[in-house]
Amino acid sequence: MAKLILDTFREGYGVDQIRKTMTVGELIGFLSDFDEDTPVYLGFDNRYTYGGITEGRFEMDYGEEDDE
């Protein structure tokens, strides 16, 4: 079975240091090209280590009022 691996790396110490990231809509659009049973993994350290994605690992961060 095919696997989808998202290669990850550190880009900064805060979200304000990240230049570009996908929106939820862009991510949904990208993932819609894959079979819904395709497992998704995170690849770290040039795929030396791996992680999974689970619902419980997501957290909303509403930030400070002046973040906008």
Biopython code that builds the backbone (N, CA, C, O; Angstrom):
import numpy as np
from Bio.PDB.StructureBuilder import StructureBuilder

atoms = [
    (1, "MET", "N", (0.851, -1.191, 0.000)),
    (1, "MET", "CA", (0.000, 0.000, 0.000)),
    (1, "MET", "C", (0.888, 1.242, 0.000)),
    (1, "MET", "O", (1.906, 1.288, 0.690)),
    (2, "ALA", "N", (0.499, 2.229, -0.766)),
    (2, "ALA", "CA", (1.227, 3.493, -0.817)),
    (2, "ALA", "C", (1.093, 4.229, 0.509)),
    (2, "ALA", "O", (0.091, 4.100, 1.212)),
    (3, "LYS", "N", (2.122, 5.001, 0.835)),
    (3, "LYS", "CA", (2.126, 5.838, 2.035)),
    (3, "LYS", "C", (2.420, 7.268, 1.608)),
    (3, "LYS", "O", (3.194, 7.490, 0.676)),
    (4, "LEU", "N", (1.818, 8.226, 2.271)),
    (4, "LEU", "CA", (2.112, 9.637, 2.033)),
    (4, "LEU", "C", (2.963, 10.120, 3.197)),
    (4, "LEU", "O", (2.536, 10.050, 4.349)),
    (5, "ILE", "N", (4.162, 10.608, 2.905)),
    (5, "ILE", "CA", (5.069, 11.057, 3.962)),
    (5, "ILE", "C", (5.315, 12.544, 3.807)),
    (5, "ILE", "O", (5.723, 13.009, 2.743)),
    (6, "LEU", "N", (5.065, 13.287, 4.873)),
    (6, "LEU", "CA", (5.326, 14.722, 4.918)),
    (6, "LEU", "C", (6.684, 14.913, 5.577)),
    (6, "LEU", "O", (6.817, 14.720, 6.785)),
    (7, "ASP", "N", (7.695, 15.290, 4.796)),
    (7, "ASP", "CA", (9.024, 15.549, 5.349)),
    (7, "ASP", "C", (9.005, 16.882, 6.084)),
    (7, "ASP", "O", (8.639, 17.911, 5.515)),
    (8, "THR", "N", (9.397, 16.855, 7.337)),
    (8, "THR", "CA", (9.322, 18.043, 8.175)),
    (8, "THR", "C", (10.710, 18.492, 8.608)),
    (8, "THR", "O", (11.654, 17.703, 8.648)),
    (9, "PHE", "N", (10.811, 19.772, 8.929)),
    (9, "PHE", "CA", (12.037, 20.334, 9.468)),
    (9, "PHE", "C", (11.700, 21.637, 10.174)),
    (9, "PHE", "O", (10.660, 22.245, 9.921)),
    (10, "ARG", "N", (12.583, 22.053, 11.050)),
    (10, "ARG", "CA", (12.355, 23.286, 11.810)),
    (10, "ARG", "C", (12.650, 24.500, 10.937)),
    (10, "ARG", "O", (13.682, 24.574, 10.269)),
    (11, "GLU", "N", (11.725, 25.441, 10.959)),
    (11, "GLU", "CA", (11.913, 26.678, 10.206)),
    (11, "GLU", "C", (12.049, 27.887, 11.114)),
    (11, "GLU", "O", (12.484, 28.948, 10.667)),
    (12, "GLY", "N", (11.688, 27.746, 12.370)),
    (12, "GLY", "CA", (11.772, 28.875, 13.281)),
    (12, "GLY", "C", (11.384, 28.463, 14.682)),
    (12, "GLY", "O", (10.991, 27.323, 14.930)),
    (13, "TYR", "N", (11.500, 29.410, 15.592)),
    (13, "TYR", "CA", (11.148, 29.165, 16.984)),
    (13, "TYR", "C", (9.751, 29.672, 17.336)),
    (13, "TYR", "O", (9.285, 29.473, 18.457)),
    (14, "GLY", "N", (9.094, 30.313, 16.404)),
    (14, "GLY", "CA", (7.728, 30.786, 16.588)),
    (14, "GLY", "C", (7.027, 30.819, 15.240)),
    (14, "GLY", "O", (7.680, 30.885, 14.199)),
    (15, "VAL", "N", (5.693, 30.771, 15.255)),
    (15, "VAL", "CA", (4.955, 30.767, 13.987)),
    (15, "VAL", "C", (5.172, 32.061, 13.200)),
    (15, "VAL", "O", (4.976, 32.090, 11.985)),
    (16, "ASP", "N", (5.576, 33.131, 13.893)),
    (16, "ASP", "CA", (5.834, 34.393, 13.205)),
    (16, "ASP", "C", (7.084, 34.316, 12.322)),
    (16, "ASP", "O", (7.300, 35.198, 11.491)),
    (17, "GLN", "N", (7.897, 33.292, 12.484)),
    (17, "GLN", "CA", (9.103, 33.132, 11.680)),
    (17, "GLN", "C", (8.875, 32.253, 10.441)),
    (17, "GLN", "O", (9.794, 32.061, 9.645)),
    (18, "ILE", "N", (7.669, 31.723, 10.276)),
    (18, "ILE", "CA", (7.369, 30.862, 9.137)),
    (18, "ILE", "C", (6.857, 31.739, 7.993)),
    (18, "ILE", "O", (5.870, 32.459, 8.148)),
    (19, "ARG", "N", (7.528, 31.674, 6.853)),
    (19, "ARG", "CA", (7.160, 32.535, 5.722)),
    (19, "ARG", "C", (5.908, 32.068, 5.005)),
    (19, "ARG", "O", (5.108, 32.894, 4.565)),
    (20, "LYS", "N", (5.719, 30.746, 4.878)),
    (20, "LYS", "CA", (4.571, 30.235, 4.120)),
    (20, "LYS", "C", (4.135, 28.908, 4.697)),
    (20, "LYS", "O", (4.966, 28.058, 5.018)),
    (21, "THR", "N", (2.828, 28.730, 4.828)),
    (21, "THR", "CA", (2.250, 27.449, 5.208)),
    (21, "THR", "C", (0.908, 27.310, 4.499)),
    (21, "THR", "O", (0.298, 28.308, 4.118)),
    (22, "MET", "N", (0.459, 26.096, 4.326)),
    (22, "MET", "CA", (-0.814, 25.852, 3.651)),
    (22, "MET", "C", (-1.975, 26.250, 4.560)),
    (22, "MET", "O", (-1.881, 26.176, 5.786)),
    (23, "THR", "N", (-3.053, 26.667, 3.940)),
    (23, "THR", "CA", (-4.299, 26.868, 4.677)),
    (23, "THR", "C", (-5.014, 25.519, 4.761)),
    (23, "THR", "O", (-4.634, 24.569, 4.076)),
    (24, "VAL", "N", (-6.032, 25.437, 5.587)),
    (24, "VAL", "CA", (-6.825, 24.210, 5.673)),
    (24, "VAL", "C", (-7.410, 23.887, 4.299)),
    (24, "VAL", "O", (-7.397, 22.731, 3.878)),
    (25, "GLY", "N", (-7.915, 24.883, 3.609)),
    (25, "GLY", "CA", (-8.495, 24.652, 2.281)),
    (25, "GLY", "C", (-7.475, 24.112, 1.294)),
    (25, "GLY", "O", (-7.783, 23.200, 0.526)),
    (26, "GLU", "N", (-6.257, 24.664, 1.302)),
    (26, "GLU", "CA", (-5.210, 24.177, 0.416)),
    (26, "GLU", "C", (-4.822, 22.741, 0.761)),
    (26, "GLU", "O", (-4.589, 21.923, -0.129)),
    (27, "LEU", "N", (-4.754, 22.437, 2.060)),
    (27, "LEU", "CA", (-4.407, 21.092, 2.496)),
    (27, "LEU", "C", (-5.483, 20.083, 2.097)),
    (27, "LEU", "O", (-5.172, 18.987, 1.630)),
    (28, "ILE", "N", (-6.750, 20.459, 2.282)),
    (28, "ILE", "CA", (-7.854, 19.589, 1.871)),
    (28, "ILE", "C", (-7.788, 19.349, 0.368)),
    (28, "ILE", "O", (-7.944, 18.216, -0.087)),
    (29, "GLY", "N", (-7.559, 20.408, -0.404)),
    (29, "GLY", "CA", (-7.460, 20.267, -1.852)),
    (29, "GLY", "C", (-6.323, 19.348, -2.262)),
    (29, "GLY", "O", (-6.490, 18.514, -3.152)),
    (30, "PHE", "N", (-5.168, 19.489, -1.622)),
    (30, "PHE", "CA", (-4.025, 18.637, -1.924)),
    (30, "PHE", "C", (-4.321, 17.180, -1.581)),
    (30, "PHE", "O", (-4.053, 16.283, -2.380)),
    (31, "LEU", "N", (-4.872, 16.951, -0.400)),
    (31, "LEU", "CA", (-5.132, 15.579, 0.046)),
    (31, "LEU", "C", (-6.259, 14.915, -0.734)),
    (31, "LEU", "O", (-6.348, 13.687, -0.761)),
    (32, "SER", "N", (-7.118, 15.702, -1.367)),
    (32, "SER", "CA", (-8.235, 15.122, -2.114)),
    (32, "SER", "C", (-7.771, 14.315, -3.323)),
    (32, "SER", "O", (-8.543, 13.534, -3.880)),
    (33, "ASP", "N", (-6.519, 14.496, -3.731)),
    (33, "ASP", "CA", (-5.973, 13.729, -4.856)),
    (33, "ASP", "C", (-5.565, 12.313, -4.452)),
    (33, "ASP", "O", (-5.228, 11.503, -5.315)),
    (34, "PHE", "N", (-5.590, 12.004, -3.153)),
    (34, "PHE", "CA", (-5.156, 10.703, -2.663)),
    (34, "PHE", "C", (-6.350, 9.854, -2.251)),
    (34, "PHE", "O", (-7.400, 10.376, -1.878)),
    (35, "ASP", "N", (-6.175, 8.554, -2.322)),
    (35, "ASP", "CA", (-7.190, 7.628, -1.824)),
    (35, "ASP", "C", (-7.390, 7.904, -0.339)),
    (35, "ASP", "O", (-6.420, 8.118, 0.387)),
    (36, "GLU", "N", (-8.627, 7.901, 0.114)),
    (36, "GLU", "CA", (-8.912, 8.266, 1.508)),
    (36, "GLU", "C", (-8.356, 7.272, 2.520)),
    (36, "GLU", "O", (-8.329, 7.577, 3.713)),
    (37, "ASP", "N", (-7.916, 6.108, 2.094)),
    (37, "ASP", "CA", (-7.331, 5.130, 2.998)),
    (37, "ASP", "C", (-5.804, 5.181, 3.027)),
    (37, "ASP", "O", (-5.170, 4.349, 3.677)),
    (38, "THR", "N", (-5.206, 6.154, 2.323)),
    (38, "THR", "CA", (-3.750, 6.287, 2.308)),
    (38, "THR", "C", (-3.262, 6.792, 3.663)),
    (38, "THR", "O", (-3.690, 7.859, 4.103)),
    (39, "PRO", "N", (-2.374, 6.052, 4.340)),
    (39, "PRO", "CA", (-1.867, 6.524, 5.628)),
    (39, "PRO", "C", (-0.894, 7.696, 5.433)),
    (39, "PRO", "O", (-0.155, 7.748, 4.450)),
    (40, "VAL", "N", (-0.913, 8.625, 6.383)),
    (40, "VAL", "CA", (-0.053, 9.802, 6.335)),
    (40, "VAL", "C", (0.918, 9.745, 7.509)),
    (40, "VAL", "O", (0.514, 9.538, 8.653)),
    (41, "TYR", "N", (2.196, 9.931, 7.214)),
    (41, "TYR", "CA", (3.249, 9.916, 8.224)),
    (41, "TYR", "C", (4.045, 11.206, 8.154)),
    (41, "TYR", "O", (4.080, 11.871, 7.119)),
    (42, "LEU", "N", (4.680, 11.553, 9.256)),
    (42, "LEU", "CA", (5.612, 12.670, 9.305)),
    (42, "LEU", "C", (7.018, 12.090, 9.273)),
    (42, "LEU", "O", (7.314, 11.141, 9.998)),
    (43, "GLY", "N", (7.888, 12.655, 8.434)),
    (43, "GLY", "CA", (9.272, 12.220, 8.368)),
    (43, "GLY", "C", (10.173, 13.291, 8.952)),
    (43, "GLY", "O", (10.107, 14.451, 8.545)),
    (44, "PHE", "N", (11.015, 12.912, 9.905)),
    (44, "PHE", "CA", (11.940, 13.835, 10.556)),
    (44, "PHE", "C", (13.379, 13.442, 10.245)),
    (44, "PHE", "O", (13.658, 12.290, 9.914)),
    (45, "ASP", "N", (14.276, 14.393, 10.351)),
    (45, "ASP", "CA", (15.712, 14.111, 10.244)),
    (45, "ASP", "C", (16.042, 13.303, 8.985)),
    (45, "ASP", "O", (16.701, 12.265, 9.059)),
    (46, "ASN", "N", (15.575, 13.792, 7.829)),
    (46, "ASN", "CA", (15.782, 13.097, 6.551)),
    (46, "ASN", "C", (15.258, 11.667, 6.592)),
    (46, "ASN", "O", (15.879, 10.745, 6.064)),
    (47, "ARG", "N", (14.105, 11.500, 7.229)),
    (47, "ARG", "CA", (13.411, 10.215, 7.374)),
    (47, "ARG", "C", (14.184, 9.207, 8.227)),
    (47, "ARG", "O", (14.036, 7.996, 8.065)),
    (48, "TYR", "N", (14.996, 9.718, 9.120)),
    (48, "TYR", "CA", (15.667, 8.848, 10.093)),
    (48, "TYR", "C", (14.668, 8.425, 11.168)),
    (48, "TYR", "O", (14.723, 7.304, 11.675)),
    (49, "THR", "N", (13.736, 9.354, 11.517)),
    (49, "THR", "CA", (12.669, 9.055, 12.467)),
    (49, "THR", "C", (11.339, 9.470, 11.859)),
    (49, "THR", "O", (11.295, 10.290, 10.942)),
    (50, "TYR", "N", (10.255, 8.900, 12.373)),
    (50, "TYR", "CA", (8.918, 9.131, 11.831)),
    (50, "TYR", "C", (7.918, 9.403, 12.940)),
    (50, "TYR", "O", (8.167, 9.084, 14.103)),
    (51, "GLY", "N", (6.805, 9.983, 12.585)),
    (51, "GLY", "CA", (5.698, 10.194, 13.507)),
    (51, "GLY", "C", (4.390, 10.070, 12.753)),
    (51, "GLY", "O", (4.362, 10.048, 11.523)),
    (52, "GLY", "N", (3.320, 9.990, 13.499)),
    (52, "GLY", "CA", (1.994, 9.899, 12.912)),
    (52, "GLY", "C", (1.193, 11.156, 13.186)),
    (52, "GLY", "O", (1.610, 12.019, 13.959)),
    (53, "ILE", "N", (0.052, 11.250, 12.554)),
    (53, "ILE", "CA", (-0.865, 12.367, 12.753)),
    (53, "ILE", "C", (-2.149, 11.798, 13.333)),
    (53, "ILE", "O", (-2.764, 10.908, 12.746)),
    (54, "THR", "N", (-2.549, 12.314, 14.486)),
    (54, "THR", "CA", (-3.805, 11.901, 15.106)),
    (54, "THR", "C", (-4.605, 13.137, 15.497)),
    (54, "THR", "O", (-4.049, 14.218, 15.689)),
    (55, "GLU", "N", (-5.891, 12.963, 15.609)),
    (55, "GLU", "CA", (-6.784, 14.088, 15.931)),
    (55, "GLU", "C", (-6.401, 14.765, 17.243)),
    (55, "GLU", "O", (-6.454, 15.990, 17.349)),
    (56, "GLY", "N", (-6.020, 13.981, 18.230)),
    (56, "GLY", "CA", (-5.686, 14.529, 19.540)),
    (56, "GLY", "C", (-4.452, 15.405, 19.564)),
    (56, "GLY", "O", (-4.205, 16.085, 20.560)),
    (57, "ARG", "N", (-3.675, 15.411, 18.504)),
    (57, "ARG", "CA", (-2.459, 16.223, 18.459)),
    (57, "ARG", "C", (-2.695, 17.617, 17.886)),
    (57, "ARG", "O", (-1.784, 18.445, 17.867)),
    (58, "PHE", "N", (-3.904, 17.874, 17.423)),
    (58, "PHE", "CA", (-4.226, 19.209, 16.913)),
    (58, "PHE", "C", (-4.716, 20.092, 18.050)),
    (58, "PHE", "O", (-5.413, 19.627, 18.952)),
    (59, "GLU", "N", (-4.352, 21.353, 18.003)),
    (59, "GLU", "CA", (-4.769, 22.309, 19.033)),
    (59, "GLU", "C", (-4.951, 23.673, 18.377)),
    (59, "GLU", "O", (-4.100, 24.120, 17.608)),
    (60, "MET", "N", (-6.055, 24.323, 18.683)),
    (60, "MET", "CA", (-6.291, 25.674, 18.177)),
    (60, "MET", "C", (-5.535, 26.663, 19.048)),
    (60, "MET", "O", (-5.573, 26.581, 20.275)),
    (61, "ASP", "N", (-4.847, 27.603, 18.401)),
    (61, "ASP", "CA", (-4.141, 28.672, 19.106)),
    (61, "ASP", "C", (-4.731, 29.986, 18.617)),
    (61, "ASP", "O", (-4.505, 30.403, 17.480)),
    (62, "TYR", "N", (-5.481, 30.621, 19.486)),
    (62, "TYR", "CA", (-6.130, 31.873, 19.096)),
    (62, "TYR", "C", (-5.206, 33.068, 19.259)),
    (62, "TYR", "O", (-5.546, 34.169, 18.827)),
    (63, "GLY", "N", (-4.044, 32.875, 19.873)),
    (63, "GLY", "CA", (-3.043, 33.912, 19.986)),
    (63, "GLY", "C", (-3.507, 35.135, 20.735)),
    (63, "GLY", "O", (-4.529, 35.136, 21.421)),
    (64, "GLU", "N", (-2.725, 36.164, 20.577)),
    (64, "GLU", "CA", (-3.024, 37.468, 21.191)),
    (64, "GLU", "C", (-3.892, 38.274, 20.247)),
    (64, "GLU", "O", (-3.920, 38.020, 19.043)),
    (65, "GLU", "N", (-4.596, 39.242, 20.796)),
    (65, "GLU", "CA", (-5.477, 40.070, 19.963)),
    (65, "GLU", "C", (-4.692, 40.861, 18.920)),
    (65, "GLU", "O", (-5.224, 41.152, 17.849)),
    (66, "ASP", "N", (-3.433, 41.216, 19.209)),
    (66, "ASP", "CA", (-2.666, 42.015, 18.261)),
    (66, "ASP", "C", (-1.861, 41.172, 17.285)),
    (66, "ASP", "O", (-1.002, 41.705, 16.582)),
    (67, "ASP", "N", (-2.119, 39.855, 17.223)),
    (67, "ASP", "CA", (-1.436, 38.973, 16.274)),
    (67, "ASP", "C", (-1.846, 39.255, 14.841)),
    (67, "ASP", "O", (-1.087, 38.963, 13.917)),
    (68, "GLU", "N", (-3.018, 39.811, 14.637)),
    (68, "GLU", "CA", (-3.538, 40.038, 13.287)),
    (68, "GLU", "C", (-2.851, 41.190, 12.707)),
    (68, "GLU", "O", (-3.130, 41.567, 11.569)),
]
sb = StructureBuilder()
sb.init_structure("model")
sb.init_model(0)
sb.init_chain("A")
sb.init_seg("    ")
for serial, (resi, resn, name, xyz) in enumerate(atoms, 1):
    if name == "N":
        sb.init_residue(resn, " ", resi, " ")
    sb.init_atom(name, np.array(xyz, "f"), 0.0, 1.0, " ", f" {name:<3s}", serial, name[0])
structure = sb.get_structure()
